[in-house]
Amino acid sequence: MGSRCAGFSSTITLREMKTIEIKGTFRTELGKKSSKQLRKSGNVPCVIYGKETNIHFYAHENSFKNLVYTPEAHLVKLILEDKEYTVILKDMQFHPVKDNILHADFIEIFENKPVVINIPVKVVGDSVGVIAGGKLSIKRRSLKVKGFAKDLPEHLTVDITNLNIHEGFKVMDLSYPNIELLDQKKSMVLTIATSRVAAKTDAEVAAEAAAEAAEGAVVTPETPKAE
């Protein structure tokens, strides 16, 4: 499979990650019974993994709509009573049948400390290979990056305009201002395949997406199970 160098750091202007505001309340009681009561009233039990301690709180499930149902990554200004935290979503657990949010985990971030997060890949351009009959096969829907909060974009743009059939981009072909890509350099991000090859790789794409979701948004100590 061919690979082309993207050179995005000089040709792509990244959109700064937006901030969503969520208001919540500190939890005074923990445990399964308390969590169950919160969910019955339409609230979501949450935890912030902070620098020195973990903070337990809850917020109404409607507060998370702009954070969950979007293809972009976001920072969160979390207001808990008289305190304010800047956080980023690490993981979210959903009910297997009803699909409502059961629990949310956040990581507190600081201006002077880089954060590790998965940021979605956004494909732009009309590939000459696709126009010629090929099919775009996306191997990685997001990439793990490291950078300061002020430098994190809401998505990573990949321009496929000049890609022909049997060409693609690996992680090592991509670069973006002020952030480091942490995935394996030789990992394929996307390719322009023939229709026959593309059909065979759909299952691989689904498996890799599931593995990334299980990995979580950021690198942190193991998250305890939701109460």
Biotite code that builds the C-alpha atoms (Angstrom):
import biotite.structure as struc

atoms = struc.array([
    struc.Atom([0.000, 0.000, 0.000], chain_id="A", res_id=1, res_name="MET", atom_name="CA", element="C"),
    struc.Atom([1.455, 3.362, -1.010], chain_id="A", res_id=2, res_name="GLY", atom_name="CA", element="C"),
    struc.Atom([1.909, 6.179, 1.476], chain_id="A", res_id=3, res_name="SER", atom_name="CA", element="C"),
    struc.Atom([2.101, 9.911, 0.942], chain_id="A", res_id=4, res_name="ARG", atom_name="CA", element="C"),
    struc.Atom([3.495, 12.605, 3.208], chain_id="A", res_id=5, res_name="CYS", atom_name="CA", element="C"),
    struc.Atom([0.758, 15.021, 4.150], chain_id="A", res_id=6, res_name="ALA", atom_name="CA", element="C"),
    struc.Atom([2.630, 18.088, 5.360], chain_id="A", res_id=7, res_name="GLY", atom_name="CA", element="C"),
    struc.Atom([-0.467, 19.298, 7.147], chain_id="A", res_id=8, res_name="PHE", atom_name="CA", element="C"),
    struc.Atom([1.374, 21.462, 9.646], chain_id="A", res_id=9, res_name="SER", atom_name="CA", element="C"),
    struc.Atom([1.864, 24.126, 6.991], chain_id="A", res_id=10, res_name="SER", atom_name="CA", element="C"),
    struc.Atom([-1.301, 23.696, 4.916], chain_id="A", res_id=11, res_name="THR", atom_name="CA", element="C"),
    struc.Atom([-4.118, 23.020, 7.383], chain_id="A", res_id=12, res_name="ILE", atom_name="CA", element="C"),
    struc.Atom([-5.579, 25.459, 9.894], chain_id="A", res_id=13, res_name="THR", atom_name="CA", element="C"),
    struc.Atom([-6.977, 23.498, 12.814], chain_id="A", res_id=14, res_name="LEU", atom_name="CA", element="C"),
    struc.Atom([-10.113, 24.654, 14.598], chain_id="A", res_id=15, res_name="ARG", atom_name="CA", element="C"),
    struc.Atom([-9.503, 25.252, 18.270], chain_id="A", res_id=16, res_name="GLU", atom_name="CA", element="C"),
    struc.Atom([-11.323, 22.844, 20.549], chain_id="A", res_id=17, res_name="MET", atom_name="CA", element="C"),
    struc.Atom([-14.563, 24.384, 21.822], chain_id="A", res_id=18, res_name="LYS", atom_name="CA", element="C"),
    struc.Atom([-15.561, 24.479, 25.475], chain_id="A", res_id=19, res_name="THR", atom_name="CA", element="C"),
    struc.Atom([-18.906, 23.189, 26.746], chain_id="A", res_id=20, res_name="ILE", atom_name="CA", element="C"),
    struc.Atom([-20.274, 24.307, 30.109], chain_id="A", res_id=21, res_name="GLU", atom_name="CA", element="C"),
    struc.Atom([-21.831, 21.743, 32.430], chain_id="A", res_id=22, res_name="ILE", atom_name="CA", element="C"),
    struc.Atom([-23.275, 22.472, 35.863], chain_id="A", res_id=23, res_name="LYS", atom_name="CA", element="C"),
    struc.Atom([-23.355, 19.789, 38.538], chain_id="A", res_id=24, res_name="GLY", atom_name="CA", element="C"),
    struc.Atom([-23.536, 19.112, 42.268], chain_id="A", res_id=25, res_name="THR", atom_name="CA", element="C"),
    struc.Atom([-21.072, 17.461, 44.625], chain_id="A", res_id=26, res_name="PHE", atom_name="CA", element="C"),
    struc.Atom([-22.131, 14.032, 45.837], chain_id="A", res_id=27, res_name="ARG", atom_name="CA", element="C"),
    struc.Atom([-22.504, 13.746, 49.593], chain_id="A", res_id=28, res_name="THR", atom_name="CA", element="C"),
    struc.Atom([-23.287, 10.036, 49.465], chain_id="A", res_id=29, res_name="GLU", atom_name="CA", element="C"),
    struc.Atom([-21.593, 7.296, 47.444], chain_id="A", res_id=30, res_name="LEU", atom_name="CA", element="C"),
    struc.Atom([-22.498, 3.689, 46.741], chain_id="A", res_id=31, res_name="GLY", atom_name="CA", element="C"),
    struc.Atom([-24.816, 1.724, 44.485], chain_id="A", res_id=32, res_name="LYS", atom_name="CA", element="C"),
    struc.Atom([-27.983, 2.769, 46.310], chain_id="A", res_id=33, res_name="LYS", atom_name="CA", element="C"),
    struc.Atom([-27.182, 6.466, 45.973], chain_id="A", res_id=34, res_name="SER", atom_name="CA", element="C"),
    struc.Atom([-26.212, 6.064, 42.296], chain_id="A", res_id=35, res_name="SER", atom_name="CA", element="C"),
    struc.Atom([-29.459, 4.255, 41.561], chain_id="A", res_id=36, res_name="LYS", atom_name="CA", element="C"),
    struc.Atom([-31.498, 7.039, 43.139], chain_id="A", res_id=37, res_name="GLN", atom_name="CA", element="C"),
    struc.Atom([-29.623, 9.656, 41.101], chain_id="A", res_id=38, res_name="LEU", atom_name="CA", element="C"),
    struc.Atom([-30.333, 7.832, 37.852], chain_id="A", res_id=39, res_name="ARG", atom_name="CA", element="C"),
    struc.Atom([-34.037, 7.502, 38.718], chain_id="A", res_id=40, res_name="LYS", atom_name="CA", element="C"),
    struc.Atom([-34.224, 11.302, 39.010], chain_id="A", res_id=41, res_name="SER", atom_name="CA", element="C"),
    struc.Atom([-32.565, 11.786, 35.606], chain_id="A", res_id=42, res_name="GLY", atom_name="CA", element="C"),
    struc.Atom([-29.070, 12.505, 36.902], chain_id="A", res_id=43, res_name="ASN", atom_name="CA", element="C"),
    struc.Atom([-25.738, 10.911, 35.998], chain_id="A", res_id=44, res_name="VAL", atom_name="CA", element="C"),
    struc.Atom([-23.150, 9.929, 38.636], chain_id="A", res_id=45, res_name="PRO", atom_name="CA", element="C"),
    struc.Atom([-19.708, 11.243, 37.623], chain_id="A", res_id=46, res_name="CYS", atom_name="CA", element="C"),
    struc.Atom([-16.143, 11.434, 38.856], chain_id="A", res_id=47, res_name="VAL", atom_name="CA", element="C"),
    struc.Atom([-13.255, 13.788, 38.111], chain_id="A", res_id=48, res_name="ILE", atom_name="CA", element="C"),
    struc.Atom([-9.780, 12.293, 38.283], chain_id="A", res_id=49, res_name="TYR", atom_name="CA", element="C"),
    struc.Atom([-7.814, 15.243, 39.623], chain_id="A", res_id=50, res_name="GLY", atom_name="CA", element="C"),
    struc.Atom([-4.183, 15.972, 40.338], chain_id="A", res_id=51, res_name="LYS", atom_name="CA", element="C"),
    struc.Atom([-4.357, 15.100, 44.022], chain_id="A", res_id=52, res_name="GLU", atom_name="CA", element="C"),
    struc.Atom([-7.798, 13.619, 44.635], chain_id="A", res_id=53, res_name="THR", atom_name="CA", element="C"),
    struc.Atom([-10.898, 12.314, 42.881], chain_id="A", res_id=54, res_name="ASN", atom_name="CA", element="C"),
    struc.Atom([-14.079, 14.391, 42.957], chain_id="A", res_id=55, res_name="ILE", atom_name="CA", element="C"),
    struc.Atom([-17.520, 12.776, 42.861], chain_id="A", res_id=56, res_name="HIS", atom_name="CA", element="C"),
    struc.Atom([-20.502, 14.728, 41.537], chain_id="A", res_id=57, res_name="PHE", atom_name="CA", element="C"),
    struc.Atom([-23.677, 14.376, 39.511], chain_id="A", res_id=58, res_name="TYR", atom_name="CA", element="C"),
    struc.Atom([-25.326, 16.341, 36.705], chain_id="A", res_id=59, res_name="ALA", atom_name="CA", element="C"),
    struc.Atom([-28.604, 16.010, 34.825], chain_id="A", res_id=60, res_name="HIS", atom_name="CA", element="C"),
    struc.Atom([-28.393, 13.729, 31.787], chain_id="A", res_id=61, res_name="GLU", atom_name="CA", element="C"),
    struc.Atom([-29.565, 16.558, 29.479], chain_id="A", res_id=62, res_name="ASN", atom_name="CA", element="C"),
    struc.Atom([-26.346, 18.436, 30.326], chain_id="A", res_id=63, res_name="SER", atom_name="CA", element="C"),
    struc.Atom([-24.310, 15.939, 28.299], chain_id="A", res_id=64, res_name="PHE", atom_name="CA", element="C"),
    struc.Atom([-26.136, 16.176, 24.960], chain_id="A", res_id=65, res_name="LYS", atom_name="CA", element="C"),
    struc.Atom([-23.696, 18.645, 23.366], chain_id="A", res_id=66, res_name="ASN", atom_name="CA", element="C"),
    struc.Atom([-20.761, 16.607, 24.626], chain_id="A", res_id=67, res_name="LEU", atom_name="CA", element="C"),
    struc.Atom([-21.862, 13.120, 23.624], chain_id="A", res_id=68, res_name="VAL", atom_name="CA", element="C"),
    struc.Atom([-23.843, 13.507, 20.413], chain_id="A", res_id=69, res_name="TYR", atom_name="CA", element="C"),
    struc.Atom([-21.134, 15.184, 18.359], chain_id="A", res_id=70, res_name="THR", atom_name="CA", element="C"),
    struc.Atom([-18.233, 13.995, 16.185], chain_id="A", res_id=71, res_name="PRO", atom_name="CA", element="C"),
    struc.Atom([-15.911, 16.621, 17.689], chain_id="A", res_id=72, res_name="GLU", atom_name="CA", element="C"),
    struc.Atom([-13.780, 16.605, 20.830], chain_id="A", res_id=73, res_name="ALA", atom_name="CA", element="C"),
    struc.Atom([-14.495, 19.279, 23.456], chain_id="A", res_id=74, res_name="HIS", atom_name="CA", element="C"),
    struc.Atom([-13.136, 20.764, 26.627], chain_id="A", res_id=75, res_name="LEU", atom_name="CA", element="C"),
    struc.Atom([-15.597, 21.061, 29.503], chain_id="A", res_id=76, res_name="VAL", atom_name="CA", element="C"),
    struc.Atom([-15.965, 23.939, 31.957], chain_id="A", res_id=77, res_name="LYS", atom_name="CA", element="C"),
    struc.Atom([-17.481, 22.099, 34.874], chain_id="A", res_id=78, res_name="LEU", atom_name="CA", element="C"),
    struc.Atom([-19.210, 24.242, 37.481], chain_id="A", res_id=79, res_name="ILE", atom_name="CA", element="C"),
    struc.Atom([-19.861, 22.454, 40.768], chain_id="A", res_id=80, res_name="LEU", atom_name="CA", element="C"),
    struc.Atom([-21.654, 24.807, 43.145], chain_id="A", res_id=81, res_name="GLU", atom_name="CA", element="C"),
    struc.Atom([-18.999, 27.448, 44.022], chain_id="A", res_id=82, res_name="ASP", atom_name="CA", element="C"),
    struc.Atom([-16.060, 25.725, 42.285], chain_id="A", res_id=83, res_name="LYS", atom_name="CA", element="C"),
    struc.Atom([-15.000, 25.531, 38.654], chain_id="A", res_id=84, res_name="GLU", atom_name="CA", element="C"),
    struc.Atom([-12.908, 22.858, 36.920], chain_id="A", res_id=85, res_name="TYR", atom_name="CA", element="C"),
    struc.Atom([-11.533, 22.470, 33.405], chain_id="A", res_id=86, res_name="THR", atom_name="CA", element="C"),
    struc.Atom([-11.905, 18.840, 32.410], chain_id="A", res_id=87, res_name="VAL", atom_name="CA", element="C"),
    struc.Atom([-12.082, 16.531, 29.455], chain_id="A", res_id=88, res_name="ILE", atom_name="CA", element="C"),
    struc.Atom([-14.239, 13.438, 29.015], chain_id="A", res_id=89, res_name="LEU", atom_name="CA", element="C"),
    struc.Atom([-12.369, 10.177, 29.591], chain_id="A", res_id=90, res_name="LYS", atom_name="CA", element="C"),
    struc.Atom([-15.119, 7.591, 29.411], chain_id="A", res_id=91, res_name="ASP", atom_name="CA", element="C"),
    struc.Atom([-18.881, 7.273, 29.443], chain_id="A", res_id=92, res_name="MET", atom_name="CA", element="C"),
    struc.Atom([-20.949, 4.168, 30.206], chain_id="A", res_id=93, res_name="GLN", atom_name="CA", element="C"),
    struc.Atom([-24.370, 3.582, 28.637], chain_id="A", res_id=94, res_name="PHE", atom_name="CA", element="C"),
    struc.Atom([-27.257, 1.283, 29.500], chain_id="A", res_id=95, res_name="HIS", atom_name="CA", element="C"),
    struc.Atom([-27.057, -1.754, 27.160], chain_id="A", res_id=96, res_name="PRO", atom_name="CA", element="C"),
    struc.Atom([-30.762, -1.582, 26.281], chain_id="A", res_id=97, res_name="VAL", atom_name="CA", element="C"),
    struc.Atom([-32.113, 1.900, 27.021], chain_id="A", res_id=98, res_name="LYS", atom_name="CA", element="C"),
    struc.Atom([-28.883, 3.613, 25.870], chain_id="A", res_id=99, res_name="ASP", atom_name="CA", element="C"),
    struc.Atom([-29.122, 6.271, 28.589], chain_id="A", res_id=100, res_name="ASN", atom_name="CA", element="C"),
    struc.Atom([-25.943, 7.443, 30.323], chain_id="A", res_id=101, res_name="ILE", atom_name="CA", element="C"),
    struc.Atom([-25.056, 5.451, 33.437], chain_id="A", res_id=102, res_name="LEU", atom_name="CA", element="C"),
    struc.Atom([-21.770, 7.043, 34.470], chain_id="A", res_id=103, res_name="HIS", atom_name="CA", element="C"),
    struc.Atom([-19.203, 9.569, 33.212], chain_id="A", res_id=104, res_name="ALA", atom_name="CA", element="C"),
    struc.Atom([-15.498, 9.895, 33.989], chain_id="A", res_id=105, res_name="ASP", atom_name="CA", element="C"),
    struc.Atom([-13.552, 13.133, 33.505], chain_id="A", res_id=106, res_name="PHE", atom_name="CA", element="C"),
    struc.Atom([-9.899, 14.130, 33.756], chain_id="A", res_id=107, res_name="ILE", atom_name="CA", element="C"),
    struc.Atom([-8.949, 17.503, 35.223], chain_id="A", res_id=108, res_name="GLU", atom_name="CA", element="C"),
    struc.Atom([-6.554, 19.428, 33.000], chain_id="A", res_id=109, res_name="ILE", atom_name="CA", element="C"),
    struc.Atom([-4.154, 22.278, 33.714], chain_id="A", res_id=110, res_name="PHE", atom_name="CA", element="C"),
    struc.Atom([-2.622, 25.004, 31.536], chain_id="A", res_id=111, res_name="GLU", atom_name="CA", element="C"),
    struc.Atom([0.974, 23.971, 32.348], chain_id="A", res_id=112, res_name="ASN", atom_name="CA", element="C"),
    struc.Atom([0.456, 20.209, 31.994], chain_id="A", res_id=113, res_name="LYS", atom_name="CA", element="C"),
    struc.Atom([-0.029, 18.395, 28.654], chain_id="A", res_id=114, res_name="PRO", atom_name="CA", element="C"),
    struc.Atom([-2.971, 16.043, 28.261], chain_id="A", res_id=115, res_name="VAL", atom_name="CA", element="C"),
    struc.Atom([-3.284, 12.821, 26.269], chain_id="A", res_id=116, res_name="VAL", atom_name="CA", element="C"),
    struc.Atom([-6.552, 12.398, 24.395], chain_id="A", res_id=117, res_name="ILE", atom_name="CA", element="C"),
    struc.Atom([-8.080, 10.714, 21.352], chain_id="A", res_id=118, res_name="ASN", atom_name="CA", element="C"),
    struc.Atom([-9.174, 13.303, 18.785], chain_id="A", res_id=119, res_name="ILE", atom_name="CA", element="C"),
    struc.Atom([-11.466, 12.411, 15.844], chain_id="A", res_id=120, res_name="PRO", atom_name="CA", element="C"),
    struc.Atom([-10.107, 12.331, 12.299], chain_id="A", res_id=121, res_name="VAL", atom_name="CA", element="C"),
    struc.Atom([-12.009, 14.453, 9.776], chain_id="A", res_id=122, res_name="LYS", atom_name="CA", element="C"),
    struc.Atom([-11.502, 13.612, 6.104], chain_id="A", res_id=123, res_name="VAL", atom_name="CA", element="C"),
    struc.Atom([-11.767, 16.446, 3.559], chain_id="A", res_id=124, res_name="VAL", atom_name="CA", element="C"),
    struc.Atom([-11.339, 16.652, -0.214], chain_id="A", res_id=125, res_name="GLY", atom_name="CA", element="C"),
    struc.Atom([-12.435, 14.553, -3.198], chain_id="A", res_id=126, res_name="ASP", atom_name="CA", element="C"),
    struc.Atom([-9.815, 11.876, -3.807], chain_id="A", res_id=127, res_name="SER", atom_name="CA", element="C"),
    struc.Atom([-8.755, 11.362, -7.412], chain_id="A", res_id=128, res_name="VAL", atom_name="CA", element="C"),
    struc.Atom([-8.647, 7.658, -6.597], chain_id="A", res_id=129, res_name="GLY", atom_name="CA", element="C"),
    struc.Atom([-12.258, 7.619, -5.422], chain_id="A", res_id=130, res_name="VAL", atom_name="CA", element="C"),
    struc.Atom([-13.317, 9.540, -8.526], chain_id="A", res_id=131, res_name="ILE", atom_name="CA", element="C"),
    struc.Atom([-11.539, 6.856, -10.571], chain_id="A", res_id=132, res_name="ALA", atom_name="CA", element="C"),
    struc.Atom([-13.565, 4.093, -8.929], chain_id="A", res_id=133, res_name="GLY", atom_name="CA", element="C"),
    struc.Atom([-11.716, 3.397, -5.687], chain_id="A", res_id=134, res_name="GLY", atom_name="CA", element="C"),
    struc.Atom([-13.219, 3.389, -2.205], chain_id="A", res_id=135, res_name="LYS", atom_name="CA", element="C"),
    struc.Atom([-12.101, 5.298, 0.877], chain_id="A", res_id=136, res_name="LEU", atom_name="CA", element="C"),
    struc.Atom([-11.243, 2.885, 3.682], chain_id="A", res_id=137, res_name="SER", atom_name="CA", element="C"),
    struc.Atom([-10.742, 4.588, 7.061], chain_id="A", res_id=138, res_name="ILE", atom_name="CA", element="C"),
    struc.Atom([-8.621, 2.503, 9.427], chain_id="A", res_id=139, res_name="LYS", atom_name="CA", element="C"),
    struc.Atom([-8.530, 4.886, 12.392], chain_id="A", res_id=140, res_name="ARG", atom_name="CA", element="C"),
    struc.Atom([-11.478, 7.121, 13.285], chain_id="A", res_id=141, res_name="ARG", atom_name="CA", element="C"),
    struc.Atom([-9.409, 8.962, 15.882], chain_id="A", res_id=142, res_name="SER", atom_name="CA", element="C"),
    struc.Atom([-5.753, 9.455, 16.800], chain_id="A", res_id=143, res_name="LEU", atom_name="CA", element="C"),
    struc.Atom([-4.144, 9.677, 20.213], chain_id="A", res_id=144, res_name="LYS", atom_name="CA", element="C"),
    struc.Atom([-2.371, 13.006, 20.698], chain_id="A", res_id=145, res_name="VAL", atom_name="CA", element="C"),
    struc.Atom([-0.445, 14.794, 23.426], chain_id="A", res_id=146, res_name="LYS", atom_name="CA", element="C"),
    struc.Atom([-0.519, 18.547, 23.877], chain_id="A", res_id=147, res_name="GLY", atom_name="CA", element="C"),
    struc.Atom([-1.504, 21.463, 26.063], chain_id="A", res_id=148, res_name="PHE", atom_name="CA", element="C"),
    struc.Atom([-5.213, 22.236, 26.309], chain_id="A", res_id=149, res_name="ALA", atom_name="CA", element="C"),
    struc.Atom([-4.846, 25.539, 24.420], chain_id="A", res_id=150, res_name="LYS", atom_name="CA", element="C"),
    struc.Atom([-3.377, 23.712, 21.403], chain_id="A", res_id=151, res_name="ASP", atom_name="CA", element="C"),
    struc.Atom([-5.878, 20.851, 21.119], chain_id="A", res_id=152, res_name="LEU", atom_name="CA", element="C"),
    struc.Atom([-8.104, 20.969, 18.000], chain_id="A", res_id=153, res_name="PRO", atom_name="CA", element="C"),
    struc.Atom([-11.680, 19.686, 17.854], chain_id="A", res_id=154, res_name="GLU", atom_name="CA", element="C"),
    struc.Atom([-10.670, 17.306, 15.060], chain_id="A", res_id=155, res_name="HIS", atom_name="CA", element="C"),
    struc.Atom([-7.625, 16.325, 12.974], chain_id="A", res_id=156, res_name="LEU", atom_name="CA", element="C"),
    struc.Atom([-8.109, 17.234, 9.315], chain_id="A", res_id=157, res_name="THR", atom_name="CA", element="C"),
    struc.Atom([-6.793, 14.828, 6.668], chain_id="A", res_id=158, res_name="VAL", atom_name="CA", element="C"),
    struc.Atom([-6.958, 16.037, 3.052], chain_id="A", res_id=159, res_name="ASP", atom_name="CA", element="C"),
    struc.Atom([-7.281, 13.115, 0.610], chain_id="A", res_id=160, res_name="ILE", atom_name="CA", element="C"),
    struc.Atom([-7.590, 15.177, -2.590], chain_id="A", res_id=161, res_name="THR", atom_name="CA", element="C"),
    struc.Atom([-4.364, 13.910, -4.193], chain_id="A", res_id=162, res_name="ASN", atom_name="CA", element="C"),
    struc.Atom([-4.617, 10.258, -3.140], chain_id="A", res_id=163, res_name="LEU", atom_name="CA", element="C"),
    struc.Atom([-4.840, 7.675, -5.919], chain_id="A", res_id=164, res_name="ASN", atom_name="CA", element="C"),
    struc.Atom([-6.000, 4.053, -5.673], chain_id="A", res_id=165, res_name="ILE", atom_name="CA", element="C"),
    struc.Atom([-3.620, 1.981, -3.480], chain_id="A", res_id=166, res_name="HIS", atom_name="CA", element="C"),
    struc.Atom([-2.340, 5.117, -1.729], chain_id="A", res_id=167, res_name="GLU", atom_name="CA", element="C"),
    struc.Atom([-3.016, 6.272, 1.806], chain_id="A", res_id=168, res_name="GLY", atom_name="CA", element="C"),
    struc.Atom([-1.713, 7.999, 4.910], chain_id="A", res_id=169, res_name="PHE", atom_name="CA", element="C"),
    struc.Atom([0.100, 6.445, 7.838], chain_id="A", res_id=170, res_name="LYS", atom_name="CA", element="C"),
    struc.Atom([0.493, 8.168, 11.202], chain_id="A", res_id=171, res_name="VAL", atom_name="CA", element="C"),
    struc.Atom([4.063, 9.136, 10.307], chain_id="A", res_id=172, res_name="MET", atom_name="CA", element="C"),
    struc.Atom([2.750, 11.029, 7.246], chain_id="A", res_id=173, res_name="ASP", atom_name="CA", element="C"),
    struc.Atom([0.700, 13.422, 9.370], chain_id="A", res_id=174, res_name="LEU", atom_name="CA", element="C"),
    struc.Atom([1.760, 16.387, 11.477], chain_id="A", res_id=175, res_name="SER", atom_name="CA", element="C"),
    struc.Atom([-0.112, 19.164, 13.259], chain_id="A", res_id=176, res_name="TYR", atom_name="CA", element="C"),
    struc.Atom([1.041, 22.329, 15.075], chain_id="A", res_id=177, res_name="PRO", atom_name="CA", element="C"),
    struc.Atom([2.077, 21.995, 18.724], chain_id="A", res_id=178, res_name="ASN", atom_name="CA", element="C"),
    struc.Atom([0.717, 18.473, 19.262], chain_id="A", res_id=179, res_name="ILE", atom_name="CA", element="C"),
    struc.Atom([2.406, 15.070, 19.191], chain_id="A", res_id=180, res_name="GLU", atom_name="CA", element="C"),
    struc.Atom([0.824, 12.004, 17.589], chain_id="A", res_id=181, res_name="LEU", atom_name="CA", element="C"),
    struc.Atom([1.278, 8.998, 19.870], chain_id="A", res_id=182, res_name="LEU", atom_name="CA", element="C"),
    struc.Atom([-0.032, 6.117, 17.767], chain_id="A", res_id=183, res_name="ASP", atom_name="CA", element="C"),
    struc.Atom([2.496, 3.800, 16.142], chain_id="A", res_id=184, res_name="GLN", atom_name="CA", element="C"),
    struc.Atom([4.152, 5.660, 13.270], chain_id="A", res_id=185, res_name="LYS", atom_name="CA", element="C"),
    struc.Atom([3.536, 2.896, 10.739], chain_id="A", res_id=186, res_name="LYS", atom_name="CA", element="C"),
    struc.Atom([-0.161, 2.493, 11.604], chain_id="A", res_id=187, res_name="SER", atom_name="CA", element="C"),
    struc.Atom([-2.366, 3.141, 8.580], chain_id="A", res_id=188, res_name="MET", atom_name="CA", element="C"),
    struc.Atom([-4.913, 5.926, 9.058], chain_id="A", res_id=189, res_name="VAL", atom_name="CA", element="C"),
    struc.Atom([-6.762, 5.609, 5.752], chain_id="A", res_id=190, res_name="LEU", atom_name="CA", element="C"),
    struc.Atom([-6.346, 4.218, 2.241], chain_id="A", res_id=191, res_name="THR", atom_name="CA", element="C"),
    struc.Atom([-7.944, 4.459, -1.177], chain_id="A", res_id=192, res_name="ILE", atom_name="CA", element="C"),
    struc.Atom([-8.599, 0.835, -2.054], chain_id="A", res_id=193, res_name="ALA", atom_name="CA", element="C"),
    struc.Atom([-10.207, -0.975, -4.951], chain_id="A", res_id=194, res_name="THR", atom_name="CA", element="C"),
    struc.Atom([-13.823, -1.908, -4.297], chain_id="A", res_id=195, res_name="SER", atom_name="CA", element="C"),
    struc.Atom([-12.864, -5.564, -3.674], chain_id="A", res_id=196, res_name="ARG", atom_name="CA", element="C"),
    struc.Atom([-10.141, -4.719, -1.128], chain_id="A", res_id=197, res_name="VAL", atom_name="CA", element="C"),
    struc.Atom([-12.248, -2.072, 0.614], chain_id="A", res_id=198, res_name="ALA", atom_name="CA", element="C"),
    struc.Atom([-15.082, -4.519, 1.200], chain_id="A", res_id=199, res_name="ALA", atom_name="CA", element="C"),
    struc.Atom([-12.680, -6.948, 2.852], chain_id="A", res_id=200, res_name="LYS", atom_name="CA", element="C"),
    struc.Atom([-11.385, -4.306, 5.277], chain_id="A", res_id=201, res_name="THR", atom_name="CA", element="C"),
    struc.Atom([-14.745, -3.093, 6.660], chain_id="A", res_id=202, res_name="ASP", atom_name="CA", element="C"),
    struc.Atom([-14.647, -5.687, 9.454], chain_id="A", res_id=203, res_name="ALA", atom_name="CA", element="C"),
    struc.Atom([-11.121, -4.607, 10.349], chain_id="A", res_id=204, res_name="GLU", atom_name="CA", element="C"),
    struc.Atom([-12.255, -0.993, 10.657], chain_id="A", res_id=205, res_name="VAL", atom_name="CA", element="C"),
    struc.Atom([-15.068, -1.977, 13.035], chain_id="A", res_id=206, res_name="ALA", atom_name="CA", element="C"),
    struc.Atom([-12.698, -4.053, 15.181], chain_id="A", res_id=207, res_name="ALA", atom_name="CA", element="C"),
    struc.Atom([-10.142, -1.251, 15.444], chain_id="A", res_id=208, res_name="GLU", atom_name="CA", element="C"),
    struc.Atom([-12.844, 1.298, 16.323], chain_id="A", res_id=209, res_name="ALA", atom_name="CA", element="C"),
    struc.Atom([-14.073, -0.971, 19.117], chain_id="A", res_id=210, res_name="ALA", atom_name="CA", element="C"),
    struc.Atom([-10.531, -1.371, 20.425], chain_id="A", res_id=211, res_name="ALA", atom_name="CA", element="C"),
    struc.Atom([-10.022, 2.402, 20.476], chain_id="A", res_id=212, res_name="GLU", atom_name="CA", element="C"),
    struc.Atom([-13.275, 2.925, 22.355], chain_id="A", res_id=213, res_name="ALA", atom_name="CA", element="C"),
    struc.Atom([-12.218, 0.404, 24.970], chain_id="A", res_id=214, res_name="ALA", atom_name="CA", element="C"),
    struc.Atom([-8.853, 2.099, 25.300], chain_id="A", res_id=215, res_name="GLU", atom_name="CA", element="C"),
    struc.Atom([-10.496, 5.341, 26.506], chain_id="A", res_id=216, res_name="GLY", atom_name="CA", element="C"),
    struc.Atom([-9.941, 8.961, 25.624], chain_id="A", res_id=217, res_name="ALA", atom_name="CA", element="C"),
    struc.Atom([-6.826, 9.544, 27.717], chain_id="A", res_id=218, res_name="VAL", atom_name="CA", element="C"),
    struc.Atom([-4.059, 7.639, 29.422], chain_id="A", res_id=219, res_name="VAL", atom_name="CA", element="C"),
    struc.Atom([-4.851, 7.478, 33.140], chain_id="A", res_id=220, res_name="THR", atom_name="CA", element="C"),
    struc.Atom([-4.847, 4.951, 35.974], chain_id="A", res_id=221, res_name="PRO", atom_name="CA", element="C"),
    struc.Atom([-7.491, 2.248, 35.738], chain_id="A", res_id=222, res_name="GLU", atom_name="CA", element="C"),
    struc.Atom([-10.993, 3.631, 36.186], chain_id="A", res_id=223, res_name="THR", atom_name="CA", element="C"),
    struc.Atom([-13.124, 1.943, 38.869], chain_id="A", res_id=224, res_name="PRO", atom_name="CA", element="C"),
    struc.Atom([-16.458, 0.497, 37.866], chain_id="A", res_id=225, res_name="LYS", atom_name="CA", element="C"),
    struc.Atom([-19.497, 2.778, 37.994], chain_id="A", res_id=226, res_name="ALA", atom_name="CA", element="C"),
    struc.Atom([-21.387, 2.642, 41.229], chain_id="A", res_id=227, res_name="GLU", atom_name="CA", element="C"),
])
